[in-house]
Amino acid sequence: MSILNATPRYQRSESREPVSAPVTTPLIEWHQPGEDLWVGKIDLDHAGMIEAVGDRFVVTDWKNERVDVCATLDEAKRTLEPAARVSARVEADRAAERHQWIASSTVALSLVAAATIGSWVITSI
């Protein structure tokens, strides 16, 4: 059988091997240089830092901007994971779009109301 006549893999009825479990190696490697301080790296790049302040954990990103304040260390570590950052950014973008839509709708309704009132005033004179 030549390659041109071969049945594509997705059309074969042969059983497939089970999908392996996801890799559980953490993406961010954490170091604790101080008692209340954790520093994360992704490969050789600085991912961010977590500082314990009282009973909370303050998370700063690689640009040294405050990202979140978390109740647990594990939650704080997950905050810096890229998937969590993307999710937060998407939610912020959606919120901004909702605010813009509400503002645009308010302006449009105001213009319609003004035009309606204006035409009512003109016809009543």
C-alpha positions as CSV (number, residue, x, y, z in Angstrom):
1,M,0.0,0.0,0.0
2,S,1.4,3.4,-0.9
3,I,1.2,6.5,1.1
4,L,-1.3,8.0,-1.3
5,N,-3.7,5.0,-0.9
6,A,-3.4,4.8,2.9
7,T,-6.4,5.5,5.1
8,P,-6.0,8.5,7.2
9,R,-5.4,7.7,10.9
10,Y,-8.7,9.4,12.0
11,Q,-10.7,7.2,9.7
12,R,-9.2,3.9,10.8
13,S,-11.2,1.7,13.1
14,E,-8.3,0.4,15.1
15,S,-8.3,1.0,18.8
16,R,-6.3,3.9,20.0
17,E,-3.9,4.0,22.9
18,P,-5.3,5.8,26.0
19,V,-4.4,9.4,26.3
20,S,-1.6,9.8,28.8
21,A,-2.2,11.8,31.9
22,P,-1.3,15.5,31.8
23,V,2.1,16.6,32.8
24,T,2.1,17.6,36.4
25,T,5.4,19.3,36.4
26,P,4.9,22.9,37.7
27,L,5.4,25.6,35.1
28,I,6.8,28.0,37.6
29,E,9.7,27.0,39.7
30,W,9.5,28.5,43.2
31,H,12.4,29.5,45.5
32,Q,12.1,30.8,49.1
33,P,14.9,33.3,49.7
34,G,13.4,34.6,52.9
35,E,10.9,33.5,55.5
36,D,7.9,35.4,54.0
37,L,9.1,35.6,50.4
38,W,8.7,33.3,47.4
39,V,10.2,34.0,44.0
40,G,9.1,32.3,40.8
41,K,10.9,31.6,37.6
42,I,9.7,30.2,34.3
43,D,12.9,28.7,32.8
44,L,15.4,31.5,33.4
45,D,12.8,34.4,33.4
46,H,11.5,36.0,36.5
47,A,7.8,35.1,36.8
48,G,6.9,37.1,39.9
49,M,7.0,37.1,43.6
50,I,4.8,36.4,46.6
51,E,5.2,38.1,49.9
52,A,3.4,37.0,53.1
53,V,1.9,40.0,54.8
54,G,0.0,39.0,58.0
55,D,-2.4,36.2,57.0
56,R,-2.5,37.2,53.3
57,F,-0.2,36.7,50.3
58,V,0.6,39.7,48.1
59,V,1.4,38.6,44.5
60,T,3.4,40.8,42.2
61,D,4.2,39.9,38.6
62,W,7.4,40.1,36.5
63,K,7.0,43.8,36.0
64,N,6.7,44.3,39.8
65,E,3.0,45.3,39.5
66,R,0.6,44.0,42.2
67,V,-1.6,41.3,40.7
68,D,-3.7,40.1,43.6
69,V,-3.9,39.5,47.4
70,C,-4.7,35.8,48.2
71,A,-5.8,33.9,51.3
72,T,-3.5,30.9,50.7
73,L,0.0,30.4,49.2
74,D,-1.3,27.8,46.7
75,E,-3.9,30.3,45.4
76,A,-1.2,33.0,45.2
77,K,1.1,30.6,43.2
78,R,-1.8,29.8,40.8
79,T,-2.4,33.5,40.2
80,L,0.9,33.8,38.3
81,E,0.3,30.8,36.1
82,P,-0.1,32.1,32.5
83,A,-3.5,30.5,32.1
84,A,-4.8,32.4,35.1
85,R,-3.4,35.6,33.8
86,V,-5.0,35.1,30.4
87,S,-8.3,34.3,32.1
88,A,-8.1,37.5,34.2
89,R,-7.2,39.6,31.1
90,V,-10.2,38.1,29.1
91,E,-12.6,38.9,32.0
92,A,-11.2,42.5,32.3
93,D,-11.7,43.0,28.5
94,R,-15.2,41.7,28.7
95,A,-16.0,44.0,31.6
96,A,-14.6,47.0,29.6
97,E,-16.7,46.0,26.6
98,R,-19.8,45.9,28.8
99,H,-19.1,49.3,30.3
100,Q,-18.5,50.7,26.8
101,W,-21.8,49.2,25.5
102,I,-23.7,50.7,28.5
103,A,-22.1,54.1,27.9
104,S,-22.9,54.0,24.2
105,S,-26.5,52.9,24.9
106,T,-27.0,55.7,27.5
107,V,-25.8,58.3,25.0
108,A,-28.1,56.9,22.2
109,L,-31.1,56.8,24.5
110,S,-30.3,60.4,25.7
111,L,-30.2,61.6,22.1
112,V,-33.5,59.9,21.2
113,A,-35.1,61.3,24.3
114,A,-33.8,64.8,23.5
115,A,-35.1,64.6,19.9
116,T,-38.5,63.4,21.1
117,I,-38.8,66.1,23.7
118,G,-37.6,68.7,21.2
119,S,-40.1,67.7,18.6
120,W,-42.9,67.6,21.2
121,V,-41.9,71.2,22.3
122,I,-41.9,72.4,18.7
123,T,-45.3,70.9,17.9
124,S,-46.9,72.3,21.1
125,I,-45.9,75.9,20.3
